[in-house]
Amino acid sequence: MAFGEKVSVNRGEPYYVEVVSGVFELWIRLKIINELRRLTHYEDLRVELGQTLEEALRMSPFRGVSRLQLEVASEFDSVQAELLRVVPEEYVAGPFGAEISEALRHLRGRLAELRDEYGKRGRIYAVAHAHIDAAWLWDFDETRRKIARTF
């Protein structure tokens, strides 16, 4: 592009997003429970987790999901934190807030019952990576503070 050349503006594709408080938490919990259900070696737990998923989904307002909704939801997943930062609180509550809250309450209660019944089994392994620019132009005290915040 040469200096002074007229620039064309691509406005992108607009999305209408209605943020319903709790939907993302419900989605995350359902996803994790489904993964646990799929991977557990305990058949009784697998059955109970499946029932718990079904109960929570029946309580939620979702009756069907189109392919387009799934695609938009997957894109929204990557930008949700930014949207929640810029969306005023008064716009967060939607018409399905009570149903979502009820499904989450039920899910949390049911998971507490399952934890009491089955206990805490297994091990969790965590792996992480941190990059500290020790050769940057800040002083040693700032490097110490950065390392303390990182670890």
Backbone as JSON Lines, residues from 0, in Angstrom:
{"i":0,"aa":"M","n":[0.84,-1.16,0.0],"ca":[0.0,0.0,0.0],"c":[0.9,1.24,0.0]}
{"i":1,"aa":"A","n":[0.62,2.13,-0.88],"ca":[1.41,3.35,-1.02],"c":[0.87,4.44,-0.09]}
{"i":2,"aa":"F","n":[1.74,5.37,0.27],"ca":[1.34,6.48,1.12],"c":[0.24,7.27,0.45]}
{"i":3,"aa":"G","n":[-0.83,7.57,1.19],"ca":[-1.93,8.35,0.65],"c":[-3.0,7.52,-0.03]}
{"i":4,"aa":"E","n":[-2.75,6.23,-0.19],"ca":[-3.73,5.36,-0.85],"c":[-4.93,5.16,0.08]}
{"i":5,"aa":"K","n":[-6.13,5.15,-0.51],"ca":[-7.35,5.0,0.27],"c":[-7.39,3.59,0.89]}
{"i":6,"aa":"V","n":[-7.71,3.53,2.15],"ca":[-7.75,2.28,2.88],"c":[-9.19,1.78,2.93]}
{"i":7,"aa":"S","n":[-9.38,0.51,2.59],"ca":[-10.72,-0.06,2.73],"c":[-10.84,-0.68,4.12]}
{"i":8,"aa":"V","n":[-12.0,-0.53,4.71],"ca":[-12.22,-1.01,6.07],"c":[-13.06,-2.27,6.03]}
{"i":9,"aa":"N","n":[-12.55,-3.32,6.64],"ca":[-13.3,-4.56,6.77],"c":[-13.85,-4.58,8.19]}
{"i":10,"aa":"R","n":[-15.15,-4.44,8.31],"ca":[-15.77,-4.34,9.63],"c":[-15.93,-5.7,10.3]}
{"i":11,"aa":"G","n":[-15.63,-6.77,9.6],"ca":[-15.76,-8.1,10.19],"c":[-17.21,-8.55,10.24]}
{"i":12,"aa":"E","n":[-17.44,-9.59,11.01],"ca":[-18.78,-10.15,11.14],"c":[-19.33,-9.82,12.52]}
{"i":13,"aa":"P","n":[-20.46,-9.13,12.61],"ca":[-20.99,-8.81,13.93],"c":[-21.67,-10.02,14.57]}
{"i":14,"aa":"Y","n":[-21.57,-10.12,15.88],"ca":[-22.25,-11.17,16.64],"c":[-23.12,-10.5,17.69]}
{"i":15,"aa":"Y","n":[-24.29,-11.05,17.89],"ca":[-25.14,-10.64,19.0],"c":[-24.89,-11.64,20.11]}
{"i":16,"aa":"V","n":[-24.41,-11.17,21.24],"ca":[-24.1,-12.06,22.35],"c":[-24.91,-11.62,23.56]}
{"i":17,"aa":"E","n":[-25.67,-12.53,24.12],"ca":[-26.39,-12.26,25.36],"c":[-25.72,-13.07,26.45]}
{"i":18,"aa":"V","n":[-25.14,-12.4,27.41],"ca":[-24.4,-13.06,28.48],"c":[-25.37,-13.44,29.59]}
{"i":19,"aa":"V","n":[-25.47,-14.73,29.87],"ca":[-26.31,-15.22,30.95],"c":[-25.38,-15.72,32.05]}
{"i":20,"aa":"S","n":[-25.46,-15.07,33.18],"ca":[-24.57,-15.41,34.29],"c":[-24.72,-16.88,34.66]}
{"i":21,"aa":"G","n":[-23.62,-17.58,34.77],"ca":[-23.65,-18.98,35.19],"c":[-23.6,-19.98,34.05]}
{"i":22,"aa":"V","n":[-23.91,-19.55,32.83],"ca":[-23.93,-20.5,31.71],"c":[-22.54,-21.08,31.48]}
{"i":23,"aa":"F","n":[-21.53,-20.22,31.51],"ca":[-20.17,-20.69,31.26],"c":[-19.74,-21.66,32.36]}
{"i":24,"aa":"E","n":[-20.07,-21.33,33.61],"ca":[-19.73,-22.24,34.72],"c":[-20.45,-23.57,34.56]}
{"i":25,"aa":"L","n":[-21.73,-23.52,34.19],"ca":[-22.5,-24.76,33.98],"c":[-21.87,-25.58,32.87]}
{"i":26,"aa":"W","n":[-21.51,-24.92,31.77],"ca":[-20.89,-25.62,30.64],"c":[-19.59,-26.29,31.06]}
{"i":27,"aa":"I","n":[-18.74,-25.56,31.79],"ca":[-17.45,-26.11,32.23],"c":[-17.68,-27.32,33.14]}
{"i":28,"aa":"R","n":[-18.57,-27.19,34.1],"ca":[-18.83,-28.29,35.03],"c":[-19.37,-29.51,34.3]}
{"i":29,"aa":"L","n":[-20.32,-29.3,33.38],"ca":[-20.88,-30.42,32.63],"c":[-19.8,-31.09,31.78]}
{"i":30,"aa":"K","n":[-18.94,-30.28,31.18],"ca":[-17.87,-30.83,30.34],"c":[-16.91,-31.68,31.18]}
{"i":31,"aa":"I","n":[-16.51,-31.18,32.34],"ca":[-15.57,-31.91,33.19],"c":[-16.2,-33.19,33.73]}
{"i":32,"aa":"I","n":[-17.47,-33.09,34.14],"ca":[-18.17,-34.28,34.65],"c":[-18.27,-35.33,33.55]}
{"i":33,"aa":"N","n":[-18.56,-34.89,32.33],"ca":[-18.65,-35.84,31.22],"c":[-17.3,-36.5,30.94]}
{"i":34,"aa":"E","n":[-16.21,-35.74,31.02],"ca":[-14.88,-36.32,30.83],"c":[-14.58,-37.34,31.93]}
{"i":35,"aa":"L","n":[-14.91,-37.0,33.18],"ca":[-14.7,-37.94,34.28],"c":[-15.54,-39.2,34.07]}
{"i":36,"aa":"R","n":[-16.8,-39.01,33.67],"ca":[-17.69,-40.15,33.42],"c":[-17.09,-41.07,32.35]}
{"i":37,"aa":"R","n":[-16.52,-40.47,31.34],"ca":[-15.95,-41.25,30.24],"c":[-14.67,-41.98,30.66]}
{"i":38,"aa":"L","n":[-13.89,-41.38,31.56],"ca":[-12.57,-41.93,31.89],"c":[-12.51,-42.78,33.16]}
{"i":39,"aa":"T","n":[-13.53,-42.7,34.01],"ca":[-13.46,-43.43,35.28],"c":[-13.54,-44.94,35.06]}
{"i":40,"aa":"H","n":[-12.88,-45.66,35.97],"ca":[-12.9,-47.12,35.93],"c":[-13.99,-47.69,36.83]}
{"i":41,"aa":"Y","n":[-14.68,-46.83,37.57],"ca":[-15.72,-47.27,38.5],"c":[-17.08,-47.2,37.8]}
{"i":42,"aa":"E","n":[-17.65,-48.35,37.51],"ca":[-18.91,-48.4,36.76],"c":[-20.05,-47.72,37.51]}
{"i":43,"aa":"D","n":[-20.15,-47.93,38.82],"ca":[-21.22,-47.29,39.6],"c":[-21.12,-45.77,39.51]}
{"i":44,"aa":"L","n":[-19.9,-45.25,39.63],"ca":[-19.7,-43.81,39.54],"c":[-20.05,-43.31,38.14]}
{"i":45,"aa":"R","n":[-19.68,-44.07,37.12],"ca":[-19.99,-43.7,35.74],"c":[-21.5,-43.53,35.55]}
{"i":46,"aa":"V","n":[-22.26,-44.48,36.09],"ca":[-23.73,-44.42,35.96],"c":[-24.28,-43.2,36.7]}
{"i":47,"aa":"E","n":[-23.8,-42.97,37.92],"ca":[-24.3,-41.84,38.71],"c":[-23.92,-40.5,38.09]}
{"i":48,"aa":"L","n":[-22.72,-40.41,37.52],"ca":[-22.33,-39.17,36.84],"c":[-23.21,-38.94,35.62]}
{"i":49,"aa":"G","n":[-23.52,-39.99,34.89],"ca":[-24.42,-39.87,33.74],"c":[-25.79,-39.37,34.15]}
{"i":50,"aa":"Q","n":[-26.31,-39.9,35.25],"ca":[-27.61,-39.44,35.76],"c":[-27.55,-37.98,36.19]}
{"i":51,"aa":"T","n":[-26.44,-37.61,36.82],"ca":[-26.26,-36.23,37.27],"c":[-26.23,-35.28,36.08]}
{"i":52,"aa":"L","n":[-25.52,-35.66,35.02],"ca":[-25.49,-34.85,33.8],"c":[-26.89,-34.69,33.23]}
{"i":53,"aa":"E","n":[-27.61,-35.79,33.14],"ca":[-28.95,-35.76,32.57],"c":[-29.88,-34.86,33.39]}
{"i":54,"aa":"E","n":[-29.82,-34.97,34.72],"ca":[-30.65,-34.14,35.59],"c":[-30.36,-32.66,35.38]}
{"i":55,"aa":"A","n":[-29.07,-32.3,35.37],"ca":[-28.7,-30.89,35.21],"c":[-29.12,-30.36,33.85]}
{"i":56,"aa":"L","n":[-28.98,-31.17,32.81],"ca":[-29.38,-30.73,31.47],"c":[-30.9,-30.58,31.37]}
{"i":57,"aa":"R","n":[-31.64,-31.44,32.03],"ca":[-33.11,-31.32,32.03],"c":[-33.56,-30.03,32.73]}
{"i":58,"aa":"M","n":[-32.81,-29.61,33.73],"ca":[-33.17,-28.39,34.47],"c":[-32.77,-27.13,33.73]}
{"i":59,"aa":"S","n":[-31.82,-27.22,32.82],"ca":[-31.35,-26.05,32.09],"c":[-32.33,-25.7,30.97]}
{"i":60,"aa":"P","n":[-32.31,-24.46,30.5],"ca":[-33.28,-24.02,29.5],"c":[-32.97,-24.46,28.07]}
{"i":61,"aa":"F","n":[-31.92,-25.2,27.86],"ca":[-31.52,-25.56,26.5],"c":[-32.36,-26.72,25.99]}
{"i":62,"aa":"R","n":[-33.0,-26.52,24.88],"ca":[-33.85,-27.56,24.29],"c":[-33.23,-28.15,23.03]}
{"i":63,"aa":"G","n":[-32.32,-27.44,22.43],"ca":[-31.65,-27.92,21.23],"c":[-30.54,-26.95,20.86]}
{"i":64,"aa":"V","n":[-29.54,-27.46,20.2],"ca":[-28.41,-26.63,19.81],"c":[-28.12,-26.88,18.34]}
{"i":65,"aa":"S","n":[-28.05,-25.8,17.57],"ca":[-27.74,-25.94,16.15],"c":[-26.23,-25.97,15.95]}
{"i":66,"aa":"R","n":[-25.81,-26.38,14.78],"ca":[-24.39,-26.4,14.45],"c":[-23.8,-24.99,14.54]}
{"i":67,"aa":"L","n":[-24.56,-24.0,14.05],"ca":[-24.08,-22.61,14.11],"c":[-23.89,-22.17,15.56]}
{"i":68,"aa":"Q","n":[-24.82,-22.53,16.44],"ca":[-24.68,-22.17,17.85],"c":[-23.43,-22.79,18.46]}
{"i":69,"aa":"L","n":[-23.13,-24.03,18.09],"ca":[-21.92,-24.67,18.59],"c":[-20.67,-23.95,18.1]}
{"i":70,"aa":"E","n":[-20.67,-23.55,16.82],"ca":[-19.51,-22.85,16.27],"c":[-19.31,-21.5,16.96]}
{"i":71,"aa":"V","n":[-20.41,-20.76,17.13],"ca":[-20.33,-19.46,17.79],"c":[-19.89,-19.65,19.25]}
{"i":72,"aa":"A","n":[-20.43,-20.68,19.92],"ca":[-20.06,-20.93,21.31],"c":[-18.57,-21.24,21.44]}
{"i":73,"aa":"S","n":[-18.03,-22.0,20.48],"ca":[-16.61,-22.33,20.56],"c":[-15.76,-21.08,20.35]}
{"i":74,"aa":"E","n":[-16.21,-20.17,19.48],"ca":[-15.49,-18.91,19.31],"c":[-15.65,-18.04,20.56]}
{"i":75,"aa":"F","n":[-16.86,-18.04,21.12],"ca":[-17.13,-17.23,22.31],"c":[-16.28,-17.69,23.48]}
{"i":76,"aa":"D","n":[-16.02,-18.98,23.55],"ca":[-15.19,-19.52,24.63],"c":[-13.84,-18.82,24.68]}
{"i":77,"aa":"S","n":[-13.29,-18.49,23.52],"ca":[-11.97,-17.88,23.49],"c":[-11.99,-16.38,23.8]}
{"i":78,"aa":"V","n":[-13.15,-15.74,23.68],"ca":[-13.22,-14.3,23.92],"c":[-14.1,-13.94,25.1]}
{"i":79,"aa":"Q","n":[-14.6,-14.95,25.82],"ca":[-15.56,-14.69,26.88],"c":[-15.02,-13.77,27.97]}
{"i":80,"aa":"A","n":[-13.81,-13.97,28.39],"ca":[-13.25,-13.14,29.47],"c":[-13.24,-11.67,29.06]}
{"i":81,"aa":"E","n":[-12.85,-11.4,27.83],"ca":[-12.82,-10.02,27.35],"c":[-14.23,-9.44,27.29]}
{"i":82,"aa":"L","n":[-15.2,-10.22,26.8],"ca":[-16.57,-9.74,26.73],"c":[-17.12,-9.44,28.12]}
{"i":83,"aa":"L","n":[-16.87,-10.32,29.07],"ca":[-17.37,-10.1,30.42],"c":[-16.74,-8.86,31.05]}
{"i":84,"aa":"R","n":[-15.54,-8.53,30.63],"ca":[-14.87,-7.35,31.16],"c":[-15.55,-6.08,30.66]}
{"i":85,"aa":"V","n":[-16.04,-6.08,29.41],"ca":[-16.6,-4.86,28.83],"c":[-18.12,-4.79,28.91]}
{"i":86,"aa":"V","n":[-18.8,-5.9,29.21],"ca":[-20.26,-5.89,29.29],"c":[-20.67,-5.41,30.67]}
{"i":87,"aa":"P","n":[-21.47,-4.35,30.75],"ca":[-21.91,-3.87,32.07],"c":[-22.72,-4.93,32.81]}
{"i":88,"aa":"E","n":[-22.65,-4.91,34.13],"ca":[-23.31,-5.92,34.97],"c":[-24.8,-5.99,34.72]}
{"i":89,"aa":"E","n":[-25.45,-4.85,34.43],"ca":[-26.9,-4.88,34.26],"c":[-27.33,-5.66,33.02]}
{"i":90,"aa":"Y","n":[-26.41,-5.91,32.09],"ca":[-26.74,-6.68,30.9],"c":[-26.46,-8.16,31.06]}
{"i":91,"aa":"V","n":[-25.91,-8.56,32.19],"ca":[-25.51,-9.95,32.36],"c":[-26.7,-10.86,32.63]}
{"i":92,"aa":"A","n":[-27.65,-10.42,33.41],"ca":[-28.8,-11.27,33.73],"c":[-29.72,-11.39,32.52]}
{"i":93,"aa":"G","n":[-30.11,-12.61,32.23],"ca":[-30.99,-12.84,31.09],"c":[-32.24,-13.56,31.53]}
{"i":94,"aa":"P","n":[-33.09,-13.93,30.58],"ca":[-34.36,-14.57,30.93],"c":[-34.19,-15.98,31.5]}
{"i":95,"aa":"F","n":[-33.03,-16.6,31.31],"ca":[-32.84,-17.98,31.77],"c":[-31.99,-18.05,33.03]}
{"i":96,"aa":"G","n":[-31.7,-16.91,33.63],"ca":[-30.82,-16.89,34.79],"c":[-31.27,-17.79,35.92]}
{"i":97,"aa":"A","n":[-32.57,-17.8,36.22],"ca":[-33.08,-18.61,37.33],"c":[-32.91,-20.1,37.04]}
{"i":98,"aa":"E","n":[-33.19,-20.51,35.8],"ca":[-33.05,-21.93,35.45],"c":[-31.59,-22.37,35.51]}
{"i":99,"aa":"I","n":[-30.7,-21.52,35.03],"ca":[-29.27,-21.84,35.08],"c":[-28.81,-21.94,36.53]}
{"i":100,"aa":"S","n":[-29.22,-20.98,37.36],"ca":[-28.84,-21.0,38.77],"c":[-29.34,-22.26,39.46]}
{"i":101,"aa":"E","n":[-30.57,-22.66,39.15],"ca":[-31.14,-23.87,39.75],"c":[-30.37,-25.11,39.3]}
{"i":102,"aa":"A","n":[-30.02,-25.18,38.02],"ca":[-29.25,-26.32,37.51],"c":[-27.88,-26.37,38.17]}
{"i":103,"aa":"L","n":[-27.24,-25.21,38.34],"ca":[-25.93,-25.17,39.0],"c":[-26.04,-25.59,40.47]}
{"i":104,"aa":"R","n":[-27.07,-25.11,41.17],"ca":[-27.28,-25.48,42.57],"c":[-27.45,-26.99,42.7]}
{"i":105,"aa":"H","n":[-28.27,-27.55,41.81],"ca":[-28.51,-29.0,41.83],"c":[-27.21,-29.75,41.55]}
{"i":106,"aa":"L","n":[-26.46,-29.29,40.56],"ca":[-25.21,-29.94,40.17],"c":[-24.2,-29.91,41.31]}
{"i":107,"aa":"R","n":[-24.05,-28.76,41.95],"ca":[-23.11,-28.66,43.08],"c":[-23.52,-29.59,44.22]}
{"i":108,"aa":"G","n":[-24.81,-29.62,44.53],"ca":[-25.3,-30.49,45.6],"c":[-25.09,-31.96,45.29]}
{"i":109,"aa":"R","n":[-25.38,-32.33,44.06],"ca":[-25.22,-33.73,43.64],"c":[-23.75,-34.13,43.66]}
{"i":110,"aa":"L","n":[-22.86,-33.24,43.22],"ca":[-21.43,-33.54,43.25],"c":[-20.92,-33.69,44.68]}
{"i":111,"aa":"A","n":[-21.45,-32.88,45.6],"ca":[-21.06,-33.01,47.01],"c":[-21.5,-34.37,47.55]}
{"i":112,"aa":"E","n":[-22.7,-34.82,47.17],"ca":[-23.18,-36.14,47.59],"c":[-22.27,-37.25,47.04]}
{"i":113,"aa":"L","n":[-21.9,-37.13,45.76],"ca":[-21.03,-38.14,45.15],"c":[-19.65,-38.15,45.8]}
{"i":114,"aa":"R","n":[-19.15,-36.96,46.15],"ca":[-17.84,-36.88,46.82],"c":[-17.91,-37.56,48.18]}
{"i":115,"aa":"D","n":[-19.01,-37.34,48.92],"ca":[-19.17,-37.99,50.22],"c":[-19.28,-39.5,50.07]}
{"i":116,"aa":"E","n":[-19.97,-39.94,49.03],"ca":[-20.19,-41.37,48.81],"c":[-18.93,-42.08,48.33]}
{"i":117,"aa":"Y","n":[-18.22,-41.48,47.39],"ca":[-17.06,-42.14,46.78],"c":[-15.72,-41.67,47.33]}
{"i":118,"aa":"G","n":[-15.71,-40.57,48.04],"ca":[-14.45,-40.06,48.56],"c":[-13.61,-39.43,47.47]}
{"i":119,"aa":"K","n":[-12.43,-39.0,47.86],"ca":[-11.51,-38.4,46.9],"c":[-10.51,-39.47,46.49]}
{"i":120,"aa":"R","n":[-10.61,-39.91,45.26],"ca":[-9.72,-40.96,44.75],"c":[-8.82,-40.41,43.67]}
{"i":121,"aa":"G","n":[-7.7,-41.07,43.5],"ca":[-6.83,-40.71,42.4],"c":[-5.78,-39.69,42.78]}
{"i":122,"aa":"R","n":[-5.02,-39.32,41.79],"ca":[-3.96,-38.34,41.96],"c":[-4.09,-37.3,40.88]}
{"i":123,"aa":"I","n":[-3.66,-36.11,41.2],"ca":[-3.65,-35.03,40.21],"c":[-2.2,-34.67,39.96]}
{"i":124,"aa":"Y","n":[-1.83,-34.65,38.72],"ca":[-0.5,-34.24,38.32],"c":[-0.61,-32.9,37.6]}
{"i":125,"aa":"A","n":[0.24,-31.96,37.96],"ca":[0.21,-30.65,37.32],"c":[1.59,-30.35,36.75]}
{"i":126,"aa":"V","n":[1.6,-29.85,35.55],"ca":[2.83,-29.47,34.89],"c":[2.66,-28.03,34.43]}
{"i":127,"aa":"A","n":[3.67,-27.22,34.62],"ca":[3.56,-25.82,34.23],"c":[4.87,-25.35,33.63]}
{"i":128,"aa":"H","n":[4.8,-24.19,33.04],"ca":[5.99,-23.59,32.45],"c":[5.96,-22.1,32.78]}
{"i":129,"aa":"A","n":[7.1,-21.55,33.1],"ca":[7.19,-20.11,33.34],"c":[8.44,-19.6,32.63]}
{"i":130,"aa":"H","n":[8.33,-18.42,32.1],"ca":[9.46,-17.79,31.43],"c":[9.75,-16.48,32.16]}
{"i":131,"aa":"I","n":[10.93,-16.37,32.71],"ca":[11.35,-15.16,33.41],"c":[12.47,-14.52,32.6]}
{"i":132,"aa":"D","n":[12.24,-13.29,32.18],"ca":[13.27,-12.55,31.44],"c":[14.28,-11.98,32.44]}
{"i":133,"aa":"A","n":[15.2,-12.82,32.89],"ca":[16.17,-12.4,33.9],"c":[17.18,-11.39,33.35]}
{"i":134,"aa":"A","n":[17.37,-11.37,32.04],"ca":[18.34,-10.46,31.44],"c":[17.7,-9.15,30.99]}
{"i":135,"aa":"W","n":[16.46,-8.92,31.38],"ca":[15.77,-7.7,31.0],"c":[16.39,-6.52,31.73]}
{"i":136,"aa":"L","n":[15.94,-5.33,31.44],"ca":[16.6,-4.15,31.98],"c":[16.05,-3.67,33.33]}
{"i":137,"aa":"W","n":[15.33,-4.51,34.05],"ca":[14.9,-4.1,35.38],"c":[15.93,-4.56,36.4]}
{"i":138,"aa":"D","n":[15.83,-4.0,37.6],"ca":[16.83,-4.32,38.63],"c":[16.54,-5.69,39.27]}
{"i":139,"aa":"F","n":[17.48,-6.13,40.1],"ca":[17.4,-7.46,40.7],"c":[16.18,-7.6,41.61]}
{"i":140,"aa":"D","n":[15.83,-6.54,42.34],"ca":[14.65,-6.6,43.22],"c":[13.38,-6.84,42.42]}
{"i":141,"aa":"E","n":[13.25,-6.19,41.27],"ca":[12.07,-6.41,40.42],"c":[12.04,-7.84,39.89]}
{"i":142,"aa":"T","n":[13.2,-8.38,39.54],"ca":[13.27,-9.77,39.09],"c":[12.8,-10.71,40.2]}
{"i":143,"aa":"R","n":[13.22,-10.46,41.43],"ca":[12.76,-11.26,42.57],"c":[11.24,-11.19,42.71]}
{"i":144,"aa":"R","n":[10.68,-9.98,42.61],"ca":[9.22,-9.82,42.74],"c":[8.5,-10.58,41.62]}
{"i":145,"aa":"K","n":[9.01,-10.53,40.41],"ca":[8.39,-11.24,39.29],"c":[8.44,-12.76,39.5]}
{"i":146,"aa":"I","n":[9.57,-13.24,40.0],"ca":[9.69,-14.67,40.27],"c":[8.72,-15.08,41.38]}
{"i":147,"aa":"A","n":[8.6,-14.27,42.42],"ca":[7.67,-14.57,43.52],"c":[6.23,-14.6,43.02]}
{"i":148,"aa":"R","n":[5.85,-13.68,42.13],"ca":[4.48,-13.67,41.58],"c":[4.24,-14.87,40.69]}
{"i":149,"aa":"T","n":[5.28,-15.32,40.0],"ca":[5.12,-16.43,39.06],"c":[4.97,-17.76,39.79]}
{"i":150,"aa":"F","n":[5.77,-17.96,40.83],"ca":[5.75,-19.25,41.52],"c":[5.0,-19.16,42.82]}
